[in-house]
Amino acid sequence: MQPRLTPGNVPPAGPELVRLEGLRRTYGDTVAVRGADLVLRRGEVHALCGHNGAGKSTVVRMLSGQETPDAGTITIAGEQVRLRNRRSAQAAGVALVDQELSVVPALTVAENLVLGDQAAGWLYRRRQVRSRARKMLDELGLDHIDPYQQLSTLGLGERQLVEIARAFGQHAQVVILDEPTATLSDVESERVYDAVRRVAAAGSAVLFVSHRLGEVLELCDRVTVMRDGAVVADVASADLTVNALIRHMLGEAPTTLDKQPAADGEIALRLIDVAVPHRFESLSLDARAGTVYAFAGQVGSGAADVLRAVAGLEPSLRGRVSLGGRRVSSGSPASAARAGIAFASGDRKSEGLFLSRSVGVNLLATRIPDLATGGLVRRGRWRRTQQQVAAECGIDAPLATRVGDLSGGNQQKVFVGRALGRSDVKVLILDEPTRGVDVGGRANIHQLVRRAAEDGLVVLFASTELDELLDLADVVVTMHKGRVVAQHRGEVSDDTLLYEMTHGTSAMVGGRQ
Ligand SMILES: Nc1ncnc2c1ncn2[C@@H]1O[C@H](COP(=O)(O)OP(=O)(O)OP(=O)(O)O)[C@@H](O)[C@H]1O
């Protein structure tokens, strides 16, 4: 068992392992990365931070062989390398855990774990694959995951953990984690931190891309900050605070949301004894217009499933959902949408955006009925509305940009922005609304959500992030293993929420407060 490292006993970083010098990459007229330098040392957890579009993923893609630099050099263990594809990067000792998952849902966990592992060719006997998979999972403390389980039966968070286990199991010298905890609960994130510390303690270097600045400062030894394609800071974490880090990222001080308490609106949305077998047990809620409700729970708590059910995505939904006194036919996303329920899921890739279409088209695709007069939309009006919505959401890319070419965080802003501001929408549902979004974009999205509530919408969202729950929600419903633990209106502490989400009992009832 590797020793657990705490900030007090982090070893001094070892010899230099990776050197990126003058890396540059352009896409058409966009200079994504302009001359970036970065040094990774053995035994070091090194964060790469920057707001959406700063160039982090492009650096990651160059170091993992998915893109070739237009200029600059990559040196690994003293040798200059040309990484032509992911396989050659793997051969040079670089393993990547992707921002968008690359595990294969149709295969078992074990098959996914050995997938792409060049050392595993001889292993293809079922029992050996299984025992190797078991070992890889155990190294991350994932004893609850069965290697024979088909990956599609796991939630998004657990799939991410499998992908991390695969990268770690390849004994890479350099492990890159691109927003590994964006979809994970706090408990699962802790498992990742543990694993990252073990990998670094074993002498590898970890490059850790994250928007969660608290975790960056706690976990990482150094932080490199990018802004507009350039490296603007390279600082030891011990010399940084969250605010100082934000100033490096944005070039300005952070803004905070001024949350007004919710007015007591009419009961608009009623959930009466709703349940989905194997996901969550019976729950009821009278949701008022103008109020933001959070469903808070770890991955597997059922919180996200409640949202999916209300959005009509769970055919086996039991009980009754009514909106404005009328029953919404359950199990049909189309009838939920017709009734006025808009849903932005946590998985924008498969359930959301038209990646090959422009930002402008994506923002307004669902608003055509609103904008049309006599079946036609005037070009000027279309353009003005696009510009207005893009500005409201803080999207700084040109409207003609293909959404597939945007950074992950900017895609999320388009995704949320598209659901807002529609006159036919009465209930807005957001699953992890700021997943992968930087601090500036996060403030934009939180403001948009609060404004939607002030305009009289019911807002339901699910999140695993305590800060987001406390900043954004008027009412927090905590869930654990498919059951509601408690409902809080008004002030509640992060300790209480965390206790309920992890223990499944109310902190008061559990005798600990
Ligand atoms: N394939 C591409 N084609 C065109 N432009 C691109 C492409 N990939 C990235 N870009 C642009 O390059 C810039 C840097 O993007 P990148 O994805 O590296 O940022 P990021 O820092 O990783 O952002 P995020 O935190 O949102 O993931 C952005 O302006 C982005 O729109």
PDBQT file of the ligand as one rigid body, heavy atoms in Angstrom, charges set to zero:
ROOT
HETATM    1  N1  LIG A 601     -10.917  21.971 -33.669  1.00  0.00    +0.000 N 
HETATM    2  C1  LIG A 601     -10.963  23.295 -33.502  1.00  0.00    +0.000 A 
HETATM    3  N2  LIG A 601     -11.284  24.098 -34.530  1.00  0.00    +0.000 NA
HETATM    4  C2  LIG A 601     -11.345  25.453 -34.365  1.00  0.00    +0.000 A 
HETATM    5  N3  LIG A 601     -11.084  26.091 -33.207  1.00  0.00    +0.000 NA
HETATM    6  C3  LIG A 601     -10.764  25.333 -32.134  1.00  0.00    +0.000 A 
HETATM    7  C4  LIG A 601     -10.685  23.903 -32.216  1.00  0.00    +0.000 A 
HETATM    8  N4  LIG A 601     -10.339  23.436 -30.997  1.00  0.00    +0.000 NA
HETATM    9  C5  LIG A 601     -10.210  24.509 -30.177  1.00  0.00    +0.000 A 
HETATM   10  N5  LIG A 601     -10.464  25.644 -30.870  1.00  0.00    +0.000 N 
HETATM   11  C6  LIG A 601     -10.402  27.021 -30.330  1.00  0.00    +0.000 C 
HETATM   12  O1  LIG A 601      -9.157  27.172 -29.676  1.00  0.00    +0.000 OA
HETATM   13  C7  LIG A 601      -9.295  27.903 -28.474  1.00  0.00    +0.000 C 
HETATM   14  C8  LIG A 601      -8.749  27.085 -27.310  1.00  0.00    +0.000 C 
HETATM   15  O2  LIG A 601      -9.643  26.008 -27.045  1.00  0.00    +0.000 OA
HETATM   16  P1  LIG A 601      -9.377  24.883 -25.951  1.00  0.00    +0.000 P 
HETATM   17  O3  LIG A 601     -10.416  23.829 -26.139  1.00  0.00    +0.000 OA
HETATM   18  O4  LIG A 601      -7.951  24.469 -25.999  1.00  0.00    +0.000 OA
HETATM   19  O5  LIG A 601      -9.654  25.701 -24.609  1.00  0.00    +0.000 OA
HETATM   20  P2  LIG A 601      -9.783  25.169 -23.092  1.00  0.00    +0.000 P 
HETATM   21  O6  LIG A 601      -8.893  26.054 -22.276  1.00  0.00    +0.000 OA
HETATM   22  O7  LIG A 601      -9.505  23.727 -23.024  1.00  0.00    +0.000 OA
HETATM   23  O8  LIG A 601     -11.286  25.484 -22.752  1.00  0.00    +0.000 OA
HETATM   24  P3  LIG A 601     -12.363  24.664 -21.801  1.00  0.00    +0.000 P 
HETATM   25  O9  LIG A 601     -11.999  24.951 -20.394  1.00  0.00    +0.000 OA
HETATM   26  O10 LIG A 601     -13.658  25.321 -22.154  1.00  0.00    +0.000 OA
HETATM   27  O11 LIG A 601     -12.313  23.212 -22.167  1.00  0.00    +0.000 OA
HETATM   28  C9  LIG A 601     -10.759  28.263 -28.357  1.00  0.00    +0.000 C 
HETATM   29  O12 LIG A 601     -10.929  29.557 -28.879  1.00  0.00    +0.000 OA
HETATM   30  C10 LIG A 601     -11.443  27.243 -29.239  1.00  0.00    +0.000 C 
HETATM   31  O13 LIG A 601     -12.652  27.770 -29.748  1.00  0.00    +0.000 OA
ENDROOT
TORSDOF 0
